[in-house]
Amino acid sequence: MLSYSPPACLHLHLRRHSHSITISSSLHHHHHPTTPQPDPVLRIHNSKTTSLLLHHRQSTTTNNKTENPPHENENDHPQHRDSPQTTEDNPNPKPPQLILPPQEKQNILEMSLVTKRSPQFPGSIYSNYLPSLQSVLQTQNDTQRLENDDDEDEEVMIRRALEIRRKVTAEVFKGAMKKGKFGITYSTNLVNRLPEFIDHVMIEAAALKRLPEFKDSTFNSRAKVVIDDSNVVPLVRWLKHNSLSYPKIAKLICMSRGNLYSIRRLVEWLKTVHVKTEFLGATLLKSGDDILQRRIEELDDIVEYLESNGVRRNWIGFVISRCPRLLSYRMEEVKTRVEFYLNMGMNENDFGTMVFDYPGVLGYFTLEEMNEKVNYLKEFGLSTEHVGKLLAFRPQLMGCSIEERWKPLVKYLYYLGITRDGMRRMLTIKPMIFCFDFEITIAPKVQFFRDLGVREDAIGNMLVKYPPLLTYSLHKKIRPVVIFLMTKAGVTEKDIGKVAALGPELFGCSITKTLDVNVKYFLSLGIRVRQLGEMIADFPKLLRYKVDLLYPKYRYLRRTMVRPLQDLIEFPRFFSYSLEERIIPRHKIMVENRVNFKLRYMLACTDEEFNEKVADKVERRRRFESGCTDDALSDSQTAGGTLGSAASSSLSIQ
């Protein structure tokens, strides 16, 4: 607690010199004889309380003077240097220097700079007539010159002053947002993400002080003028109306470097090239830091050049929204990238569809990376034109890393026994395989086929035979087909590996639309489930045919050829041959030549082999028939001779 001296009345006179406040004081009671008494002025708020505090400090200083012994040269004493001199030689005495603790200085600093000051009430120590900031800083400099860390304290005070100015500017900006009918939460979140723009407003407001019309204005009023002139609040509302979130709005405002009109100008241009509203923010933020400083004419040239090379006008918005970095390139860079693909044999249609399918091929990779990937694909035995067609069909290959994707996959496929020719087949038929992470997508499927009983040497052949198998989901496509074959189609656990190895195409069929329909049709013919499983193990492709193609062949087999059902069970490949081109013509040949073959020997051969078989069969029949005739003649001749001899014998006897 402070012990106060007897009451005294302190009159303060506030004078503004060069935007700084100085203080002069005088006591009306208990004056020292040597203290001059200036003319009294009207009291202001809390003057009595403050006068008690200052009088108490002055009394304490006087007592310290009395207790200390005099020096030989009183003018050399620090206290005498710092205390005011009121002698005849010094007609203009200096005001008393206040020595304040650091916390009190910060309070005075905040009271001098903040926009909204705390309410004052009787008994408050910090009132509106506290020492000015300039006097506090001057006192700080004069008092701490004897200390070693005075520069550090001064720097801390300056930084503190700047921080307070930022807070003041932020509060002014929030007030402008509130006036624009924005919520408190939205305004606060937006302001917290605008440090660069707040500093810009603060600097511009300080610069307005040099103008004559703003010479006597406050900082708050100047900050409001800067914010109103920038039209930032209407811009925020317009960007919000265009589906931009406040983080994107804040980043765009900071990127504008004070030129907020460039944001509206670029957004309007993006709409003219059909960029959708929901992609405007992401497109602006990912187009590069200098996108707001580019001229619209440069962007129009890029769009026109893409249109001339096969990219349709209504595709431009999609391409730019998926590859905003394209707008950051100069025209020469864009031409170099486009010619890179055109030189591989692409025409305009292929190039346009490639850019539409994967816009990143134009902007996300350097020319060096693009050349490395093309050269790596050529190592599989592909020519430049084939690589161009491959990229036009699957441009996502350019987004794959050679070290992280392609080399580990090639090593794994080689481990499965797949040669370079097999890899080339897989690459040309299903290039998406080379975009997968083999550890996540391919290795689990290979292990699943091992568990089914597929041999190691058959797994590689199965993948080369049907590369799309690796693109199917293990749990949503492959496993359900296996379960269906074992539970509904009669395939045994022993034969399921054989079915998977011989007919990997089954895993690409729909269970409800293809497999189940075919199984029900074969069961309706009188084939048992176990027999159907054997037929599928012998010929897995049986379940892939449409019923509309199976029925005419079956009807011809049973009605015209008059074959039993067992022949079909023994040779299910009968359904794989063409009815008009093979089954009917060969059946007619067999009827004409009066020969008969099993279905396997009738159909599973070429025309030359079939004709040879028919000729051989006819010759054998001819020989058989001729052999039977000769035997009959000889028998008849033998019988006739016996009868003649017997008759002659009887005649002779008689």
PADREN-70136 format. One record per residue (C-alpha): x negated, y, z negated. Coordinates in steps of 0.2 Angstrom, whole numbers, padded with zeros to 4 digits, always signed. Layout:
BEGIN
XYZ ...
This chain:
BEGIN
+0000+0000+0000 -0005+0018+0004 -0006+0030-0010 +0001+0047-0004 -0004+0064-0010 +0008+0078-0015 +0021+0082-0001 +0014+0093+0013 +0023+0099+0029 +0014+0096+0045 +0019+0105+0060 +0014+0098+0077 +0012+0107+0093 +0012+0097+0109 +0004+0104+0124 +0001+0095+0140 -0015+0098+0149 -0019+0088+0165 -0006+0075+0160 -0014+0072+0143 -0006+0077+0126 -0017+0086+0113 -0012+0088+0095 -0014+0103+0083 -0009+0103+0065 -0008+0114+0050 -0003+0112+0032 +0009+0125+0024 +0005+0120+0006 -0011+0116-0004 -0022+0123+0010 -0040+0125+0007 -0046+0143+0007 -0057+0141+0022 -0044+0132+0033 -0035+0143+0046 -0016+0143+0046 -0009+0143+0064 +0009+0149+0067 +0021+0136+0062 +0032+0127+0075 +0048+0118+0074 +0047+0100+0066 +0050+0085+0077 +0056+0068+0073 +0046+0059+0058 +0035+0074+0056 +0035+0074+0037 +0031+0055+0036 +0016+0057+0048 +0010+0073+0039 +0009+0063+0023 -0001+0050+0032 -0013+0062+0040 -0015+0072+0024 -0019+0057+0015 -0033+0052+0027 -0040+0070+0027 -0040+0070+0008 -0049+0053+0008 -0062+0061+0020 -0065+0076+0009 -0068+0065-0006 -0081+0055+0003 -0090+0071+0007 -0090+0076-0011 -0097+0059-0017 -0111+0058-0004 -0127+0067-0009 -0131+0081+0003 -0144+0078+0016 -0158+0090+0020 -0151+0094+0036 -0132+0093+0035 -0129+0095+0053 -0139+0078+0056 -0127+0068+0046 -0115+0058+0056 -0100+0064+0046 -0104+0082+0049 -0106+0079+0067 -0089+0071+0068 -0080+0083+0056 -0073+0099+0062 -0084+0115+0059 -0074+0130+0053 -0087+0143+0051 -0089+0160+0058 -0102+0153+0071 -0089+0142+0078 -0073+0151+0081 -0065+0137+0091 -0066+0122+0079 -0064+0105+0085 -0048+0095+0080 -0051+0081+0068 -0057+0065+0076 -0046+0050+0071 -0054+0033+0068 -0041+0020+0071 -0042+0001+0070 -0041-0009+0086 -0024-0016+0083 -0017+0002+0080 -0025+0008+0096 -0017-0006+0106 +0000-0001+0098 -0003+0017+0103 -0008+0012+0121 +0008+0001+0123 +0019+0016+0116 +0011+0027+0129 +0013+0016+0144 +0028+0005+0142 +0044+0009+0150 +0056+0006+0136 +0050+0011+0119 +0055+0003+0103 +0069+0013+0094 +0063+0026+0081 +0070+0028+0064 +0066+0038+0048 +0050+0031+0041 +0043+0025+0057 +0024+0027+0058 +0023+0027+0077 +0033+0041+0084 +0035+0051+0100 +0021+0063+0094 +0007+0050+0091 -0010+0055+0098 -0012+0054+0117 -0020+0040+0126 -0034+0051+0132 -0038+0057+0114 -0038+0039+0108 -0050+0034+0121 -0060+0049+0119 -0061+0046+0100 -0065+0028+0104 -0080+0034+0114 -0086+0047+0102 -0085+0035+0087 -0092+0019+0094 -0107+0026+0103 -0118+0020+0088 -0111+0003+0091 -0118-0010+0103 -0101-0016+0110 -0093+0000+0114 -0093-0004+0133 -0085-0020+0130 -0071-0012+0119 -0068+0001+0133 -0067-0012+0146 -0054-0022+0135 -0044-0006+0133 -0044-0002+0152 -0039-0020+0156 -0025-0019+0143 -0019-0003+0151 -0018-0011+0168 -0009-0026+0161 +0004-0014+0153 +0006-0004+0169 +0009-0021+0178 +0023-0025+0165 +0030-0008+0168 +0030-0010+0187 +0038-0027+0185 +0052-0020+0174 +0055-0006+0187 +0056-0020+0200 +0068-0030+0189 +0079-0014+0187 +0080-0012+0206 +0084-0031+0208 +0098-0028+0195 +0104-0013+0205 +0105-0024+0220 +0117-0036+0211 +0104-0050+0208 +0105-0060+0192 +0092-0058+0178 +0086-0076+0179 +0083-0075+0198 +0075-0058+0197 +0063-0064+0183 +0058-0079+0192 +0055-0069+0208 +0045-0056+0199 +0034-0069+0191 +0029-0075+0208 +0025-0058+0215 +0008-0052+0206 +0001-0046+0223 +0016-0035+0227 +0018-0028+0210 -0001-0023+0211 +0003-0015+0228 +0018-0005+0220 +0007+0000+0206 -0006+0007+0217 +0006+0016+0229 +0014+0024+0214 -0002+0030+0207 -0007+0037+0224 +0009+0047+0225 +0003+0057+0211 -0008+0067+0223 +0007+0073+0233 +0013+0090+0227 +0032+0084+0226 +0026+0070+0214 +0014+0080+0204 +0024+0082+0188 +0034+0065+0190 +0033+0050+0179 +0025+0034+0184 +0042+0025+0183 +0050+0037+0195 +0036+0035+0207 +0037+0016+0206 +0056+0017+0210 +0052+0028+0225 +0039+0015+0232 +0051+0000+0229 +0066+0009+0237 +0056+0015+0252 +0049-0003+0255 +0067-0010+0256 +0061-0026+0247 +0078-0028+0238 +0088-0029+0254 +0075-0040+0262 +0076-0052+0248 +0095-0053+0249 +0093-0056+0268 +0080-0070+0266 +0091-0078+0253 +0105-0077+0265 +0094-0087+0277 +0092-0101+0265 +0075-0097+0258 +0072-0101+0240 +0064-0088+0229 +0047-0096+0228 +0046-0095+0247 +0053-0077+0247 +0039-0072+0235 +0025-0080+0245 +0031-0072+0261 +0032-0055+0252 +0014-0057+0246 +0008-0063+0263 +0015-0047+0271 +0002-0036+0262 +0015-0023+0260 +0022-0023+0278 +0039-0031+0274 +0046-0027+0291 +0035-0040+0299 +0044-0053+0289 +0061-0048+0296 +0054-0046+0314 +0046-0064+0314 +0062-0072+0307 +0072-0064+0320 +0060-0071+0333 +0061-0089+0326 +0079-0088+0328 +0078-0084+0346 +0068-0100+0349 +0081-0111+0341 +0072-0114+0324 +0086-0119+0312 +0090-0109+0297 +0084-0122+0284 +0067-0123+0292 +0063-0104+0293 +0054-0103+0276 +0043-0118+0278 +0039-0113+0296 +0034-0095+0290 +0023-0102+0276 +0014-0115+0286 +0011-0105+0301 -0005-0097+0294 -0010-0082+0283 -0011-0070+0298 +0006-0075+0306 +0014-0059+0300 +0001-0049+0309 +0003-0057+0326 +0012-0049+0340 +0028-0056+0347 +0021-0055+0364 +0007-0068+0360 +0020-0080+0353 +0031-0078+0368 +0016-0083+0379 +0014-0099+0370 +0032-0103+0371 +0032-0100+0390 +0017-0110+0393 +0024-0125+0384 +0040-0124+0394 +0030-0124+0410 +0022-0141+0405 +0038-0150+0401 +0044-0145+0384 +0062-0139+0386 +0068-0123+0379 +0080-0131+0367 +0066-0142+0360 +0054-0127+0356 +0063-0124+0339 +0061-0142+0334 +0043-0142+0339 +0038-0126+0330 +0048-0131+0314 +0038-0148+0314 +0021-0140+0319 +0021-0122+0313 +0002-0122+0314 +0004-0121+0333 +0009-0102+0331 -0008-0099+0323 -0018-0104+0338 -0023-0092+0352 -0018-0095+0369 -0034-0102+0374 -0034-0115+0361 -0016-0120+0365 -0021-0122+0384 -0036-0133+0379 -0025-0144+0368 -0012-0146+0382 -0025-0150+0395 -0032-0163+0384 -0017-0174+0386 -0013-0169+0404 -0030-0175+0410 -0026-0193+0404 -0013-0195+0418 +0002-0189+0409 +0015-0180+0419 +0026-0166+0413 +0040-0177+0407 +0029-0188+0397 +0020-0174+0389 +0036-0165+0385 +0044-0180+0377 +0028-0184+0368 +0027-0167+0360 +0046-0168+0355 +0043-0185+0347 +0028-0180+0337 +0024-0161+0338 +0009-0164+0327 -0001-0170+0342 -0004-0152+0347 -0008-0144+0331 -0013-0155+0316 -0030-0162+0323 -0046-0155+0330 -0052-0158+0347 -0066-0169+0340 -0054-0180+0331 -0043-0182+0346 -0058-0187+0357 -0064-0200+0344 -0047-0208+0343 -0045-0209+0362 -0062-0217+0363 -0058-0230+0350 -0042-0235+0359 -0053-0238+0375 -0063-0251+0365 -0048-0263+0366 -0050-0263+0385 -0038-0250+0389 -0042-0237+0403 -0039-0218+0401 -0022-0219+0410 -0016-0233+0399 -0021-0224+0383 -0012-0209+0390 +0004-0219+0393 +0001-0227+0376 +0001-0210+0367 +0016-0204+0377 +0025-0219+0371 +0019-0219+0353 +0011-0202+0349 +0010-0206+0331 -0006-0215+0334 -0015-0198+0334 -0010-0196+0316 -0019-0212+0311 -0036-0212+0303 -0049-0223+0311 -0058-0227+0295 -0043-0229+0284 -0030-0237+0296 -0038-0244+0312 -0054-0252+0306 -0047-0261+0291 -0032-0268+0302 -0044-0274+0316 -0054-0283+0303 -0039-0291+0296 -0032-0297+0312 -0049-0304+0317 -0049-0314+0301 -0032-0321+0307 -0040-0327+0323 -0033-0314+0334 -0045-0310+0349 -0047-0293+0357 -0035-0297+0371 -0022-0302+0358 -0025-0285+0349 -0023-0276+0365 -0007-0286+0368 -0001-0281+0351 -0006-0263+0354 +0003-0261+0370 +0019-0270+0365 +0021-0263+0348 +0008-0249+0345 +0017-0244+0328 +0008-0259+0321 -0008-0249+0321 +0000-0235+0311 +0004-0247+0296 -0006-0249+0280 -0010-0268+0282 -0011-0271+0263 +0006-0264+0260 +0015-0269+0276 +0006-0284+0285 -0003-0294+0272 +0013-0298+0262 +0022-0305+0278 +0007-0315+0282 +0007-0323+0265 +0026-0326+0266 +0023-0336+0282 +0009-0346+0274 +0021-0351+0260 +0034-0357+0273 +0021-0369+0279 +0015-0361+0295 -0003-0366+0299 -0017-0353+0298 -0021-0355+0317 -0002-0353+0321 +0000-0337+0311 -0011-0327+0323 -0003-0335+0339 +0014-0331+0331 +0010-0312+0329 +0002-0311+0346 +0018-0319+0354 +0030-0308+0345 +0021-0292+0338 +0038-0284+0333 +0038-0296+0319 +0026-0286+0309 +0038-0271+0310 +0053-0280+0301 +0056-0278+0283 +0051-0293+0273 +0066-0292+0260 +0079-0285+0272 +0076-0295+0288 +0064-0309+0287 +0068-0318+0271 +0087-0317+0274 +0085-0326+0291 +0075-0339+0283 +0088-0342+0270 +0102-0343+0283 +0093-0356+0293 +0090-0367+0278 +0108-0365+0271 +0119-0363+0286 +0110-0370+0301 +0103-0386+0294 +0085-0383+0295 +0075-0393+0282 +0061-0386+0272 +0049-0397+0281 +0054-0389+0298 +0056-0371+0293 +0038-0367+0296 +0039-0375+0313 +0054-0365+0317 +0045-0349+0312 +0030-0353+0322 +0039-0358+0338 +0053-0345+0337 +0047-0329+0328 +0060-0320+0339 +0074-0327+0328 +0069-0314+0314 +0074-0300+0326 +0091-0307+0328 +0106-0301+0318 +0113-0314+0306 +0131-0309+0308 +0132-0304+0326 +0121-0318+0334 +0115-0332+0322 +0131-0335+0313 +0141-0334+0329 +0130-0347+0338 +0130-0359+0323 +0149-0359+0322 +0150-0362+0341 +0139-0377+0340 +0147-0385+0325 +0164-0383+0335 +0157-0394+0349 +0156-0408+0336 +0138-0407+0332 +0134-0410+0314 +0124-0398+0303 +0109-0410+0301 +0109-0413+0320 +0110-0394+0323 +0095-0392+0312 +0085-0404+0322 +0090-0396+0338 +0084-0379+0331 +0068-0386+0326 +0065-0393+0343 +0071-0377+0352 +0073-0362+0340 +0078-0351+0354 +0094-0360+0355 +0102-0348+0342 +0098-0333+0352 +0109-0336+0367 +0126-0328+0369 +0141-0339+0368 +0147-0332+0385 +0132-0340+0393 +0133-0356+0383 +0151-0361+0387 +0150-0362+0406 +0134-0374+0405 +0142-0385+0392 +0158-0386+0402 +0149-0391+0418 +0139-0404+0408 +0154-0412+0401 +0167-0411+0415 +0157-0411+0431 +0141-0421+0426 +0151-0432+0414 +0137-0433+0402 +0139-0437+0383 +0136-0425+0369 +0121-0435+0363 +0112-0430+0379 +0114-0412+0374 +0108-0416+0356 +0093-0425+0363 +0088-0410+0375 +0094-0393+0368 +0084-0384+0381 +0097-0388+0393 +0105-0371+0389 +0089-0362+0393 +0090-0366+0412 +0100-0356+0425 +0117-0364+0429 +0118-0358+0447 +0099-0359+0452 +0094-0375+0444 +0107-0386+0435 +0120-0386+0449 +0108-0388+0464 +0099-0402+0456 +0114-0411+0451 +0120-0411+0469 +0104-0418+0475 +0106-0432+0462 +0124-0435+0468 +0119-0435+0486 +0105-0447+0483 +0115-0458+0471 +0102-0456+0458 +0103-0452+0439 +0090-0444+0427 +0090-0439+0409 +0092-0420+0406 +0074-0419+0401 +0068-0426+0418 +0081-0418+0428 +0077-0400+0423 +0060-0399+0414 +0050-0399+0431 +0047-0389+0446 +0056-0392+0463 +0042-0402+0471 +0041-0413+0456 +0060-0415+0455 +0060-0420+0474 +0046-0432+0472 +0056-0440+0457 +0071-0441+0468 +0062-0449+0483 +0053-0461+0472 +0070-0466+0464 +0078-0468+0481 +0063-0479+0487 +0064-0490+0472 +0083-0492+0474 +0080-0496+0492 +0067-0509+0488 +0078-0516+0475 +0093-0517+0486 +0082-0524+0500 +0075-0537+0488 +0092-0543+0483 +0097-0545+0501 +0082-0555+0506 +0085-0566+0491 +0103-0569+0495 +0098-0573+0513 +0085-0586+0508 +0097-0593+0496 +0110-0595+0509 +0098-0602+0521 +0092-0615+0509 +0110-0620+0504 +0115-0622+0523 +0100-0633+0526 +0104-0644+0512 +0122-0646+0517 +0116-0650+0535 +0104-0664+0530 +0118-0671+0519 +0130-0672+0533 +0118-0680+0545 +0114-0693+0531 +0132-0697+0529 +0135-0699+0547 +0120-0710+0549 +0126-0721+0535 +0143-0723+0543 
